[in-house]
Amino acid sequence: MTPASKSTTEASLGASRNLLPRGADLDSLELLKGQKSVTIQHNGALYRLQATKLGKLILTK
């Protein structure tokens, strides 16, 4: 991830946090937005959420 895309991702995540109530459910299609994987920052670490061909989700650090 480039610094520019990281800041863009962080900005959009900050905006989406304001739109969702605590404990809100997210649809994986909305989260992935047509991509096979997304990067999630959590407690200073980066994780990758990936959809498989069988429709399962894999989260890796």
N, C-alpha and C positions, 0 to 999 in steps of 0.2 A: 504494500500500500504506500503510495506516495504521500509526502506531507500535505500536499494540496487536497488529495482525496480524503485523507484522514480528517483534516479540519472540516471539510464539507460533510463527511459522514457524522462527525461529532456534532456539528451544527444541526443537521437534520434529526439526529437522535434526540438532541436537547429539545427541539421543537416538538417532536412526537411525544416525548415524555409529558409535555404540558397538555397534550390532547387526550391522553389516556388516564382514566381513573386508576387508582392503586388496585392491583390485583386483576386488572382487565385481561381478558383473553385476547390473544392475537391469532389470526388465521395465518398459517404458514405461507400461503400464497401471497398474502399482503406483505409479510416479512421478507420473503425471498424476491418478490416483484419480478418473476420470470427468470431469475438467475438460478444456477445450480447451487451456489453457496453465498453466504454473507459472512462478514467478519463482525464479531461482537466484542466490545471492550467491557471487561468486568473486573473491578478491583485492581486496575492497573495491568491486567493481563489480556492478551488478545486470544479469542477463541474463534473457531470456524464452525459454522452451522451449515451442513451440507445435506441436500436431498439425494436419496439414492434412486436408482431406476425402479426399485420395488416399492417406492413411496414411503420409505422410512427416513428418519432424520438421524444424522450423526453429528455430535458435538465433540470437537477435539481442541486441545490446547496447543 
